Amino acid sequence: MDSRRGLFLVHATTTTTQTNPYQYQRQLFVWNPATRRRLVLPPEPAFPVDDPGAGRSTDVQYVLVVGEGAGADAFIGRPFQVLKAKLVLSEKYRSHRRLLVQTFSSEHGAWSPRTEIPTPNLHGSNESSPSPLQRRPLVVGDVVHWLCLTDSGSYLLMLNVRAAARVSVTALPASFPRDSKNNQSPYPYPYDGRHYQYLLATATAGGNPVVLVADADRISGWELSKHTKMWKPQPQVVVEKEAIQRFMRGKWCVPRLELFGEKSGALLLRIPGCCLLWLDLHTKKIIRCISLDRLLHAQVYCPYEMDLSSWVPTFNSAVLSFD
């Protein structure tokens, strides 16, 4: 489901008993590949399914936030938090627009009570469109960033996990490109017939958020100004179509923005049925191409970044291979 700083957040479905193999239970756990240990999370409280006056709610999202040092969670290697969030919108009832948040802390070993954070600056609804919170949130320090596309606006949501009652919302420029599936309203976003892919990144490690947009011509980046805290009116070109097309076989298609390495600045692109490309976002150069001939049926891609020092205790017994 997510990974950060050498840890994986995994969702598994297992049978409850050997006598009834058709009865399943859902399990969340955090796994450290370096130590081969995992910590199973206790059952999570459920968010409300139906909330009167709140319109249709989005899917639940999970974010792994990893702290420094061993702390109280030496078993898994690092202290961590698992953030469970769901955005509820209503165009009719502005007071019902809010972000539902619940957090598991490895330090306390339990889920926190649910927090409801109002988001009045978030306009539009999701009653006639897909989930507005885009997958692959960006974590910079203690702040979780989501790209949010409602049926009438484009926004960046920022949640400080250390101040769980605070959410900041900034609106992207009106010229921000919108895919048809995220553009139910005919105004103010004219749809030009293009298909877009979105992903959050940073231009430098720990820097300000950049919204990456891939279309049929290029990958561009919409950047939040460090000084004014406003979105720049026009995007910067990250890489042109020609630089990507030379790695492709056959017809051109919009590359899928799979993941961004928050420490390394590496961007993983997937060309369906062809290859994976590693793009260095700092130099804007493609640094590696991996054929998908043996990975055509792979469904899940997850970033994995870690300090090599984390592997040192396992060198005496483990055989490692790198691709």
Secondary structure as UniProt FT lines:
FT   STRAND          2..4
FT   TURN            5..6
FT   STRAND          7..15
FT   TURN            21..22
FT   STRAND          24..32
FT   TURN            33..36
FT   STRAND          37..40
FT   TURN            52..53
FT   STRAND          61..66
FT   TURN            71..72
FT   TURN            74..76
FT   STRAND          80..88
FT   HELIX           94..96
FT   STRAND          98..105
FT   TURN            106..109
FT   STRAND          110..111
FT   STRAND          115..118
FT   TURN            120..121
FT   TURN            127..128
FT   STRAND          138..140
FT   TURN            141..142
FT   STRAND          143..149
FT   STRAND          154..160
FT   TURN            161..162
FT   TURN            164..165
FT   STRAND          167..171
FT   TURN            174..175
FT   HELIX           180..182
FT   STRAND          197..202
FT   TURN            205..206
FT   STRAND          209..214
FT   STRAND          218..224
FT   TURN            226..228
FT   STRAND          236..240
FT   HELIX           241..245
FT   TURN            246..247
FT   STRAND          256..260
FT   TURN            262..264
FT   STRAND          266..271
FT   TURN            272..274
FT   STRAND          275..280
FT   TURN            281..284
FT   STRAND          285..291
FT   TURN            293..294
FT   TURN            296..297
FT   HELIX           308..314
FT   TURN            315..317
//
